[in-house]
Amino acid sequence: MLLCSCAAAGNSQAQEASGSLVLEPSVVSGSRSAAQSFDLPFSVDSIDREQIADGQLGINASEALTRVPGLVVQNRQNYAQDLQISSRGFGARSAFGVRGLKLITDGIPASTPDGQGQAATFNLDTADRIEVLRGPASTLYGSNAGGVIQMFSRDGIGRPRIGAETLIGSDGLTRNHLTAEGEADGVGFVLDASRMDTDGYRDHSSARRDQIFAKLNFKPDEDSKLALIYSSLEQNGTQDPLGQEWEAYKADPRSVASNATRYNTRKSIDHQQLGANYERYFGDATLQVTAYAGKRHVVQYLAIPIEPSPRPGVAPINPQANPGNSGGVVDFERKFHGGSVRWLQPIEGVAGNLELVYGLDYDQSRDDRQGYENYVGTLPDVNRGVKGNLRRNEVDTVTSLDPYAQATWIIGNWTLQGGLRYSTVEVDVDDKYIVVGNGDDSGTKRYEKATPSVNVGYAFTPDLNGYVSVGKGFETPSQAELAYSQGNSGFNYGLEPSESTQYEIGLKARIAGETRINAAIFQINTDDEIAVLENRDGRTSYQNAGKTLRRGFELGVDSQFAERWSAALAYTYLAATYDSRFAAGNNIIDKGNNLPGVPRTTLFAEVAWKPVDGISTAVEGSYRSKVYVEDTNIQKAAPSYAVFNWRTRFEQNFGPWKTHQTLRLDNLLDKQYVGSVIVGDGNNRYYEAAPGRSWYAGAGVEYQF
């Protein structure tokens, strides 16, 4: 977000430095200005710097986000496809990347205007905190905001210091990390670079990830603040092991489908972006401005086959022979830019405290996209997994322009908050590949919707708050979901956005000043849910499936129950079902079927102990109930599992030198389980195995000038 978060960031940094559990975090998500999360009339959680870093690897956001109720965060063990994240069921159908959630880092969207996001762009080494907003209040962040995950990097403060860290672990993992940060002559700076290499738990899953981050923060004058932020992510030749069929997974969880090696499925990413956050005070009012621009180049080799059928008398299988098929190699260059303007205005002369917020968000992404055959030659003399003939050439542009307004009024024991956003998303396709059998798919599709949200809170006592929240949201199809209609016959311009009405009732309580409890029940009614229509020739087409119903309960507990002991718990029960009957290809999906990719129950628990200053250790436990993999609920569901992890960290200070060591053991009981699923995979390769028992060890040193 913008620099209004500095107060919250400073508070988080101070509490982290003291080593105490943060039971009263300040957040800006939802209210747009810093406030204690306990006082806000909606579900919002903050993960502080210590929770992000203490005994963690610093590689994937799943390390921190599992402690948030309402979220399902699964590490696919596949760096070509990124994490799988859903919030109250939103985003569960995503086959790659993050879908249906708004990802933001330092005010810069990590999601494109069509709702496709990349959590890999989060740099955990520089994170001060991560805020997670769920429920009706998230609809004020526009389309595809089934939830909001915001990462805030820390400002450079204090005396300059430099550091280095190295990590090694199972499956050939190595990670090296260099950092420099501090403040000099009124200018704060954070510089960070890291390289991660892994052979991967599964066969054909090796990856290398390089990340760079740079931030400058300073005050141009007494009434303003400015931050300049650059980040990059590079992954070259990241191998993609694809999903597994059930029998193959059971026989060997490390195995991969033969097509993964035959076509050398892989993905390369080069992502760079630059942003600026500016904040200026005009008396009690505040102006906040964000601007950003960047580019992303992706080349991905898929496993769309050209093989002959194994059955005698059956014609060879070559989906790419279809003139309408865009081939097995994806190659696009994305340029994106945007910005936001926000005015925060306290109102004098009224009872209580009233603040109005007016804002405008603009975002655009432009993809120069090509597709190629993933082979050269003809059977049997074929070279597979290489770039062949051109099969797709187009420019896809998605633009969003969203004005919004909201008000927060605190009067007596009441907190009233309401807002309205008018979202517009326009998708434009300029098709340049027109041949016999593949017509002109050029066209424009425009989606627009007003999304209101109302939140009412009441303080029964200073330590017990209750609230009711209601909001309307909508989720537009992504470019990937629009790309194919039934039979792969071109763009699916008939696909409409889904629309939801969300209800939430919650309680927030403090017990003895040392334990914080958040509880919420919710219901989400959705019309025109976007679901898989068919998966054919390696391509998935989507349709509007009718109604869905999500009902659930969330419980979060954080407790400093003794001087050196703390505990955390995040529990979610979510019944996510289709609320009407519909047809999907040759299948009938009955009312009451479970939404695939959504477990009924998830649980995270942690007990941490700090026996003396400089030593911390903790045991973590996670449970997930079974997960259905497709809409009929007929195919084998991924079974439930429970896993336990242990971590410890040591710190030492020697004058200007500070050192630390980390040891971590994951899956202590060596449980074999399915860590994530690929929803609706047409080849029945739904399952992605999680690693068995794994070890990690790291050490670092820092010098302060």
C-alpha positions in Angstrom: 0.0 0.0 0.0 1.1 3.6 0.4 3.2 5.3 2.9 0.3 5.7 5.4 1.5 2.3 6.4 4.7 3.7 7.9 3.1 4.1 11.3 2.0 0.5 11.2 5.4 -0.6 9.9 7.2 1.2 12.6 5.0 -0.3 15.2 5.6 -3.8 13.8 9.4 -3.2 13.7 9.5 -2.1 17.3 7.5 -5.0 18.5 9.6 -7.5 16.5 12.8 -6.0 17.9 11.5 -6.6 21.4 10.8 -10.2 20.7 7.3 -10.1 22.1 4.2 -11.6 20.5 2.3 -9.0 18.5 -1.3 -9.2 19.9 -2.4 -5.7 18.7 -1.1 -5.4 15.1 -1.8 -2.2 13.2 -3.1 -2.7 9.6 -4.2 -0.6 6.7 -6.1 -3.2 4.7 -9.8 -2.5 4.6 -9.7 0.9 6.4 -7.0 2.4 4.1 -5.4 4.1 7.1 -3.5 2.6 10.0 -5.7 1.1 12.8 -5.5 -1.7 15.2 -7.0 -4.9 13.7 -8.9 -5.6 16.9 -11.0 -2.5 16.4 -11.9 -3.1 12.8 -15.4 -4.6 11.9 -14.2 -7.3 9.5 -11.7 -10.2 9.2 -8.1 -9.0 8.8 -4.9 -10.6 10.1 -1.3 -9.4 10.1 1.7 -11.6 10.1 4.7 -9.8 11.5 8.4 -9.8 10.5 9.4 -12.3 13.2 6.7 -14.8 12.2 7.7 -14.5 8.5 11.4 -15.0 9.2 11.9 -17.0 12.5 13.0 -20.5 11.5 11.6 -20.2 8.0 13.3 -20.7 4.6 12.3 -17.3 3.1 11.4 -18.9 -0.2 7.6 -19.3 -0.5 4.7 -17.2 1.0 3.1 -20.5 2.1 5.6 -20.5 5.0 3.8 -17.6 6.6 0.3 -17.7 5.2 -0.7 -21.1 6.7 -1.2 -19.4 10.0 -4.1 -17.4 8.7 -7.6 -18.9 9.1 -9.7 -18.9 5.9 -6.7 -19.4 3.7 -5.7 -22.7 2.0 -2.1 -22.3 0.9 -0.4 -25.3 -0.8 3.1 -25.5 -2.0 2.9 -27.4 -5.3 6.6 -28.4 -5.2 6.5 -27.0 -8.7 8.2 -23.6 -9.2 6.9 -23.5 -12.8 3.3 -23.1 -11.5 3.7 -21.1 -8.3 1.7 -21.6 -5.1 -1.9 -22.6 -4.8 -3.8 -20.1 -2.6 -7.5 -19.8 -2.0 -9.5 -17.6 0.5 -12.9 -19.0 1.6 -12.9 -21.0 -1.7 -12.0 -18.1 -4.0 -9.1 -19.1 -6.2 -9.3 -22.8 -5.6 -9.8 -23.7 -9.3 -6.5 -22.0 -10.4 -4.3 -24.5 -12.4 -1.3 -22.1 -12.1 -0.5 -19.0 -10.2 -3.0 -17.3 -7.9 -6.5 -16.7 -9.1 -9.5 -14.7 -7.6 -7.4 -13.0 -4.9 -5.9 -9.5 -5.1 -2.1 -9.6 -4.4 -0.4 -6.4 -3.6 3.2 -5.6 -2.6 4.1 -2.0 -1.5 1.0 -0.6 -3.2 1.9 -2.3 -6.5 -0.5 -5.0 -7.7 1.1 -8.5 -8.1 -2.2 -9.4 -9.9 -3.0 -8.4 -13.4 -6.4 -6.5 -14.0 -8.0 -9.8 -15.0 -7.2 -11.4 -11.6 -4.2 -13.6 -12.4 -1.4 -13.2 -9.8 2.1 -14.4 -8.9 2.9 -14.9 -5.3 6.5 -15.6 -6.3 7.1 -11.9 -6.8 6.8 -11.4 -3.0 10.3 -11.0 -1.5 10.1 -12.4 2.0 13.6 -11.3 2.9 12.5 -7.7 2.9 9.0 -8.1 4.3 8.0 -6.2 7.4 4.5 -7.7 7.5 1.8 -9.4 5.4 -1.8 -8.4 5.8 -4.7 -10.7 4.8 -8.2 -9.3 4.4 -11.1 -11.6 3.9 -14.9 -11.4 3.5 -17.2 -8.6 2.4 -14.7 -5.8 3.1 -12.3 -7.2 0.4 -14.9 -6.4 -2.3 -13.9 -2.8 -2.0 -10.6 -3.7 -3.7 -12.4 -4.4 -7.0 -12.9 -7.3 -9.3 -11.3 -10.7 -8.5 -10.9 -9.7 -4.8 -12.2 -12.8 -3.1 -9.6 -11.8 -0.6 -6.6 -9.4 -0.4 -3.0 -10.3 0.5 -0.7 -7.4 0.9 3.0 -7.5 1.6 4.8 -4.5 3.0 8.6 -4.2 2.8 10.4 -2.6 5.7 11.9 0.9 5.5 15.6 1.4 5.9 16.2 2.7 9.4 19.0 2.9 11.9 22.8 2.6 11.4 23.8 1.0 8.0 24.5 -2.7 8.1 25.4 -5.5 5.7 24.7 -9.2 5.9 25.0 -12.6 4.2 23.2 -15.8 4.7 23.3 -19.3 3.3 20.9 -22.2 3.5 21.2 -25.9 2.5 18.6 -28.7 2.6 17.0 -31.8 1.2 16.7 -32.4 -2.5 19.7 -30.3 -3.4 18.4 -27.1 -2.0 20.8 -24.2 -1.7 20.0 -20.6 -1.1 22.4 -17.7 -0.8 21.3 -14.2 0.3 23.1 -10.8 0.5 21.5 -7.7 2.1 22.4 -4.1 3.0 20.1 -1.7 4.8 19.9 1.3 7.1 19.8 5.1 6.9 22.3 7.7 5.9 21.8 11.4 5.6 18.1 11.1 6.0 17.8 8.5 3.2 16.7 5.0 4.2 17.8 2.1 1.9 17.1 -1.7 1.7 19.1 -3.7 -0.9 18.6 -7.4 -1.2 19.7 -10.2 -3.6 19.2 -13.9 -3.4 19.7 -17.1 -5.4 17.9 -20.4 -4.8 18.6 -23.7 -6.5 16.8 -27.0 -6.0 16.8 -30.4 -7.6 13.1 -30.6 -6.5 11.4 -33.4 -4.5 9.9 -34.9 -7.6 11.7 -36.0 -10.8 12.0 -33.3 -13.4 11.3 -30.4 -11.0 14.6 -28.6 -10.6 14.6 -24.8 -10.4 16.7 -21.7 -10.0 15.2 -18.5 -8.7 17.1 -15.1 -8.6 15.5 -12.2 -6.8 16.6 -8.6 -6.4 15.0 -5.9 -4.4 16.0 -2.2 -3.8 14.1 0.5 -1.9 14.9 4.1 -1.0 12.7 6.0 1.4 13.1 9.7 2.4 11.3 12.9 3.2 11.4 15.6 0.5 10.1 18.0 3.1 8.5 18.1 6.5 5.0 17.3 5.1 5.8 14.5 2.6 7.3 11.1 2.3 8.6 9.3 -0.8 9.6 5.7 -1.5 11.2 4.3 -4.7 11.0 0.5 -5.1 12.6 -1.9 -7.7 12.2 -5.6 -7.8 13.0 -8.5 -10.1 12.4 -12.2 -10.4 14.2 -14.5 -12.8 13.7 -18.2 -13.3 15.3 -19.8 -16.3 14.4 -23.3 -17.5 12.3 -24.2 -14.4 11.2 -27.8 -14.9 7.5 -28.6 -14.7 6.8 -32.2 -13.4 3.1 -31.9 -14.2 0.5 -33.7 -12.1 0.3 -37.4 -11.4 -2.4 -40.0 -11.8 -3.4 -41.7 -8.6 -1.8 -45.1 -9.3 1.4 -43.5 -10.4 1.5 -41.3 -7.2 0.9 -44.3 -5.0 3.6 -46.3 -6.7 6.2 -43.6 -6.6 5.4 -40.1 -5.2 8.5 -38.7 -6.9 7.5 -39.9 -10.3 6.4 -37.8 -13.3 4.2 -38.5 -16.3 6.2 -39.6 -19.3 5.2 -36.6 -21.3 7.0 -34.3 -18.8 10.4 -35.8 -19.8 9.4 -36.5 -23.4 8.6 -32.8 -24.1 11.0 -31.4 -21.4 8.1 -29.4 -19.9 9.6 -26.2 -18.5 9.1 -22.5 -17.9 11.3 -19.4 -17.9 10.3 -16.1 -16.3 11.9 -12.7 -16.4 9.9 -10.2 -14.3 11.0 -6.6 -13.5 9.1 -3.7 -12.0 9.6 -0.2 -10.6 7.3 1.8 -8.4 7.0 4.9 -6.4 4.8 5.8 -3.3 4.3 9.4 -2.4 2.4 10.7 0.6 1.8 14.4 1.5 -0.1 15.9 4.4 -2.4 18.9 4.1 -3.2 19.7 7.7 -5.2 16.7 8.9 -5.9 15.5 5.3 -3.5 13.2 3.4 -2.8 12.7 -0.3 -1.4 9.3 -1.3 -0.1 8.5 -4.8 1.3 5.3 -6.3 2.7 4.8 -9.8 4.4 1.7 -11.2 5.5 0.1 -14.4 7.2 -3.2 -15.4 7.6 -6.0 -17.8 7.3 -9.8 -17.7 8.6 -12.3 -20.3 7.4 -15.9 -20.1 8.3 -18.9 -22.3 6.6 -22.2 -21.3 6.9 -25.6 -23.0 3.7 -27.7 -22.5 3.1 -31.4 -23.0 0.5 -31.4 -25.7 1.2 -34.7 -27.5 1.7 -35.6 -31.1 2.0 -39.3 -30.4 0.3 -42.1 -32.3 -2.5 -43.9 -30.5 -1.4 -47.1 -28.7 -4.6 -48.8 -30.0 -4.5 -50.5 -33.4 -6.7 -49.0 -36.0 -7.0 -45.6 -34.2 -5.8 -42.5 -35.9 -2.7 -40.8 -34.4 -3.3 -38.3 -31.6 -2.0 -34.9 -32.6 -4.1 -32.1 -31.1 -1.7 -29.6 -32.6 -2.8 -30.6 -36.1 -6.1 -28.8 -35.3 -5.8 -25.4 -37.0 -7.5 -23.8 -34.1 -5.0 -25.1 -31.5 -2.4 -22.6 -30.4 0.4 -25.1 -30.1 2.4 -26.4 -27.2 4.7 -23.5 -26.5 3.5 -20.3 -24.9 5.7 -17.2 -25.4 4.5 -13.7 -24.3 6.0 -10.4 -23.4 3.9 -8.4 -20.9 4.2 -4.7 -20.3 2.2 -3.4 -17.4 1.7 -0.1 -15.7 -0.7 1.8 -13.5 -1.2 3.8 -10.4 -3.6 5.1 -7.8 -4.6 8.3 -6.1 -6.2 8.5 -2.7 -7.4 11.4 -0.5 -8.0 10.7 3.2 -10.1 13.5 4.8 -11.1 13.6 8.5 -14.4 15.5 9.0 -14.6 18.1 11.8 -17.7 19.2 13.6 -19.4 15.8 13.9 -19.8 13.6 16.9 -17.1 10.9 17.2 -14.4 10.5 14.6 -15.4 10.5 10.9 -12.9 9.9 8.0 -13.8 9.9 4.3 -11.6 8.2 1.7 -11.8 8.9 -2.1 -9.7 7.0 -4.5 -9.1 6.0 -8.1 -7.1 2.9 -9.3 -5.9 2.4 -12.8 -4.1 -0.7 -14.1 -3.2 -2.0 -17.5 -1.4 -5.1 -18.8 -0.5 -5.7 -22.5 0.6 -9.1 -23.7 2.3 -9.6 -27.0 1.5 -13.3 -27.1 2.7 -16.0 -29.5 2.1 -19.8 -29.5 4.3 -22.4 -31.3 4.2 -26.1 -31.9 6.4 -28.0 -29.3 8.1 -30.2 -31.9 9.9 -30.1 -35.2 9.6 -32.8 -37.8 7.1 -35.6 -38.4 6.6 -39.0 -36.9 8.6 -41.1 -36.3 11.5 -38.6 -36.9 10.4 -35.9 -34.3 12.4 -33.6 -32.1 10.1 -32.8 -29.1 10.2 -30.1 -26.6 11.5 -27.5 -29.0 9.9 -24.4 -30.6 8.3 -25.2 -33.9 5.9 -23.5 -36.3 4.0 -20.4 -35.3 0.4 -21.2 -34.2 -0.7 -18.1 -32.4 0.1 -14.4 -32.7 -2.0 -11.7 -30.9 -1.9 -8.7 -28.6 -4.1 -9.0 -25.5 -4.8 -5.9 -23.4 -6.6 -5.8 -20.1 -7.5 -2.4 -18.6 -9.2 -1.5 -15.3 -10.3 1.9 -14.0 -12.0 1.9 -10.6 -13.2 4.9 -8.6 -14.2 4.3 -5.0 -15.3 6.0 -1.8 -15.6 4.8 1.7 -16.3 6.3 5.2 -15.3 5.2 8.7 -17.3 6.7 11.6 -16.4 5.8 15.2 -19.1 7.1 17.6 -19.3 5.9 21.1 -19.0 2.1 21.2 -20.0 1.9 17.5 -17.8 1.6 14.4 -19.6 2.1 11.1 -17.9 1.6 7.8 -19.3 1.7 4.3 -17.9 2.0 0.8 -18.7 1.7 -2.8 -16.4 0.9 -5.7 -17.3 1.0 -9.4 -15.1 -1.5 -11.2 -14.6 -1.6 -15.0 -12.5 -4.3 -16.6 -12.0 -4.3 -20.4 -10.4 -7.1 -22.4 -9.2 -6.4 -25.9 -7.8 -9.1 -28.3 -6.0 -8.1 -31.5 -5.6 -11.4 -33.4 -2.8 -11.5 -36.0 -2.8 -15.2 -36.8 -5.6 -15.9 -39.3 -5.3 -19.0 -41.5 -7.7 -21.5 -42.9 -9.5 -23.2 -40.0 -8.5 -20.5 -37.6 -10.5 -17.3 -38.0 -10.1 -13.9 -36.6 -10.6 -13.9 -32.8 -10.2 -10.2 -32.4 -12.8 -8.5 -30.2 -13.5 -6.6 -27.0 -15.3 -7.6 -23.9 -16.2 -5.1 -21.1 -17.2 -6.0 -17.6 -18.5 -3.4 -15.1 -20.1 -3.6 -11.7 -20.7 -1.5 -8.6 -19.6 -3.4 -5.4 -20.8 -2.0 -2.1 -19.7 -3.1 1.4 -21.1 -2.2 4.8 -19.5 -3.1 8.1 -20.9 -2.4 11.6 -19.0 -3.0 14.8 -19.8 -2.7 18.5 -17.5 -2.7 21.5 -19.4 -4.7 24.2 -16.4 -4.1 26.5 -12.9 -2.8 25.9 -11.9 -6.5 25.4 -14.8 -7.8 23.4 -15.9 -6.5 19.9 -18.6 -7.8 17.7 -19.4 -7.0 14.1 -21.6 -7.7 11.1 -20.4 -7.2 7.5 -22.1 -7.5 4.2 -20.8 -6.9 0.7 -21.2 -7.6 -3.0 -18.3 -8.7 -5.3 -17.7 -9.9 -8.8 -15.0 -12.0 -10.4 -14.2 -11.5 -14.1 -12.7 -14.3 -16.2 -9.0 -14.2 -16.7 -7.4 -14.1 -20.1 -6.5 -17.8 -19.7 -10.1 -18.7 -19.0 -11.3 -16.6 -22.0 -8.7 -18.0 -24.4 -10.7 -21.2 -25.4 -14.3 -22.0 -25.9 -15.9 -25.4 -26.2 -14.0 -27.5 -28.8 -11.1 -25.0 -28.7 -12.9 -23.0 -31.3 -11.6 -19.6 -30.3 -12.0 -17.0 -27.6 -14.9 -17.5 -25.2 -16.5 -14.1 -25.3 -19.7 -15.5 -23.9 -18.1 -16.2 -20.5 -19.6 -13.8 -17.9 -18.2 -12.8 -14.5 -19.5 -14.5 -11.4 -21.3 -12.3 -8.8 -21.3 -12.9 -5.1 -23.1 -11.6 -2.0 -21.1 -12.1 1.2 -22.2 -12.1 4.8 -20.1 -12.2 7.9 -20.6 -12.1 11.7 -17.6 -12.0 14.0 -16.3 -11.6 17.5 -12.8 -10.4 18.6 -11.8 -10.9 22.2 -8.8 -10.3 24.5 -8.3 -12.5 27.5 -6.1 -11.3 30.3 -4.2 -9.1 27.9 -2.2 -12.1 26.7 -4.5 -14.0 24.4 -6.3 -12.7 21.3 -9.2 -14.6 19.8 -10.9 -13.9 16.5 -14.0 -15.9 15.4 -16.2 -15.4 12.4 -19.0 -17.2 10.6 -19.7 -16.4 7.0 -21.9 -17.2 4.0 -21.2 -16.5 0.4 -23.9 -16.9 -2.3 -22.5 -16.8 -5.9 -24.3 -16.6 -9.2 -22.7 -17.6 -12.5 -19.7 -19.4 -10.8 -17.0 -19.9 -13.4 -16.2 -23.7 -13.7 -14.5 -26.1 -16.0 -16.6 -26.9 -19.1 -14.2 -29.4 -20.7 -10.5 -30.2 -20.9 -9.6 -31.2 -24.4 -6.4 -31.5 -26.4 -4.5 -30.1 -23.5 -6.7 -27.0 -23.3 -9.3 -26.1 -20.7 -12.5 -24.2 -21.5 -14.8 -22.7 -18.9 -18.4 -21.9 -18.5 -20.8 -20.2 -16.0 -22.0 -23.0 -13.9 -24.9 -21.5 -12.0 -25.0 -21.0 -8.2 -22.6 -21.9 -5.5 -23.0 -21.7 -1.7 -20.1 -21.3 0.8 -20.7 -21.5 4.5 -18.0 -21.6 7.1 -16.4 -20.8 10.4 -13.0 -19.4 11.2 -11.1 -19.3 14.5 -7.8 -17.6 15.1 -6.0 -17.7 18.5 -2.7 -16.0 19.5 -1.5 -16.4 23.0 1.5 -15.4 25.1 0.4 -17.8 27.8 3.7 -17.7 29.7 6.7 -15.4 29.8 8.6 -17.5 27.3 5.9 -19.6 25.8 3.5 -18.7 23.0 0.9 -20.5 20.9 -1.1 -19.9 17.8 -4.0 -21.7 16.2 -5.9 -21.1 12.9 -8.9 -23.3 12.2 -11.3 -23.2 9.2 -14.4 -25.1 8.4 -15.8 -24.4 4.9 -18.6 -26.2 3.2 -18.4 -25.1 -0.4 -20.9 -26.7 -2.7 -22.8 -26.1 -6.0 -26.2 -24.8 -5.3 -27.7 -25.7 -8.7 -27.5 -28.5 -11.2 -25.6 -28.0 -14.5 -24.0 -29.8 -17.4 -20.2 -29.8 -18.0 -19.5 -31.5 -21.3 -20.9 -35.1 -21.0 -21.2 -34.9 -17.2 -24.1 -33.7 -15.0 -23.0 -31.8 -11.9 -25.5 -32.3 -9.2 -26.6 -29.7 -6.7 -24.8 -30.4 -3.4 -21.5 -31.5 -5.1 -18.4 -30.1 -3.4 -16.3 -27.5 -5.2 -13.0 -29.1 -6.1 -9.8 -27.9 -4.5 -11.6 -26.8 -1.3 -11.0 -28.9 1.9 -13.8 -28.9 4.5 -11.4 -28.5 7.4 -8.0 -26.9 7.7 -6.0 -26.5 10.9 -2.7 -24.9 11.8 -1.3 -25.0 15.3 2.1 -23.9 16.8 3.7 -23.9 20.2 6.9 -21.8 20.5 9.4 -21.5 23.3 12.2 -19.0 23.9 14.2 -20.5 26.9 16.7 -17.7 26.9 17.3 -14.6 24.8 18.8 -15.5 21.5 17.2 -19.0 21.3 13.8 -19.9 19.9 12.2 -23.2 19.0 8.8 -24.3 17.9 6.7 -27.3 16.8 4.1 -26.7 14.1 1.2 -29.0 13.1 -1.0 -28.8 10.0 -4.2 -30.8 9.1 -6.2 -30.7 5.9 -9.3 -32.8 5.2 -9.8 -34.6 1.9 -10.0 -32.5 -1.3 -12.1 -33.3 -4.3 -10.3 -32.9 -7.6 -13.1 -32.3 -10.2 -16.8 -31.3 -10.2 -18.5 -34.7 -10.4 -16.7 -35.7 -7.1 -16.3 -39.2 -8.7 -12.5 -39.3 -9.1 -10.4 -40.2 -6.2 -10.2 -37.3 -3.7 -6.9 -36.3 -2.3 -6.9 -37.9 1.2 -6.7 -36.0 4.4 -3.4 -35.6 6.1 -1.7 -34.3 9.2 2.0 -33.3 9.3 4.3 -31.9 12.0 7.4 -29.7 11.7 10.1 -28.5 14.1 12.3 -25.5 13.9 14.9 -23.7 16.0 17.0 -20.5 15.7 20.0 -19.3 17.6 21.3 -15.7 17.6 24.5 -14.2 19.0 25.8 -10.6 19.3 29.5 -9.7 19.3 29.8 -5.9 19.3 29.0 -4.8 15.8 28.6 -8.4 14.6 25.4 -10.4 14.8 25.2 -14.1 13.8 22.4 -16.6 13.6 21.8 -20.3 12.8 18.7 -22.1 11.8 17.7 -25.7 11.8 14.4 -27.0 10.5 12.8 -30.5 10.1 9.6 -30.7 8.0 7.2 -33.7 8.0 8.7 -35.2 11.1 6.7 -38.4 10.8 7.6 -38.9 7.1 4.0 -38.9 6.0 3.3 -39.5 2.3 0.5 -37.2 1.2 -0.8 -35.2 -1.7 0.2 -31.6 -1.0 -2.0 -30.0 -3.7 -4.3 -30.9 -6.6 -4.8 -29.7 -10.2 -8.5 -29.1 -10.5 -10.2 -30.7 -13.5 -7.1 -31.9 -15.2 -8.2 -33.6 -18.5 -5.6 -36.3 -18.3 -6.6 -37.4 -14.8 -3.2 -36.1 -13.5 -4.8 -34.3 -10.5 -2.3 -35.1 -7.8 0.9 -33.3 -6.7 3.0 -35.1 -4.1 4.4 -33.4 -1.1 7.9 -34.2 0.2 8.6 -36.8 2.9 10.8 -35.9 5.9 13.1 -33.0 4.9 15.9 -31.1 6.7 17.2 -27.6 6.3 20.2 -25.8 7.9 21.3 -22.2 7.5 23.6 -19.6 9.0 24.0 -15.9 8.6 26.1 -13.0 9.7 25.5 -9.2 9.9 27.8 -6.3 10.5 26.6 -2.9 11.7 28.7 0.2 10.9 
